[in-house]
Structures are given as structure tokens and as C-alpha cells.
Amino acid sequence: MNIRDLNKSISEMTDEELTNHIINIRKKIRTKRVSKKVVKIPAAPKSKFAGMSAEEKNKLIDELESMGFEE
């Protein structure tokens, strides 16, 4: 049963017709081909702190906290 061939509304269908219709739709969804288009996502800008060691980061945090900034 094709969607275009439906002359009945869903409320007028018998349970068997409805079940078959749903099964056919599921088959079509499963077998539908999807193009394998690769979408490149731009890389996030690198943080200025990415190359710092843990000690350097902690030292910087301590300096900022002493200036009144909070973590």
C-alpha cells in the first residue's frame, strides 16, 4: 500500500490495514539510502591556557584571586 494510494483516512482503516501500512512505512525508512556527506566542524579556538602545566594554572588562579577575582 502506497501513501498516495490511500483513499481511507486512518480512522476508517481496519487494524490489519493499519498494521500493514505501519510495517511498510518502517521498511521504507530502514531501506532508504542516506548520502554520506561529511560535514566538517570547525575546530574550537585553542585556549591560551592549553599549554600550561597544572602548577602554572594554579599560580595564575591564585594571582587572580588575590586581585579580587573569584573562580
Buried (B, 14 or more C-beta within 10 A) or exposed (E): EEEEEEEEEEEEBEEEBBEEBEEEEEEEEEEEEEEEEEEEEEEEEEEEEEEEEEEEEEEEEEEEEEEEEEE
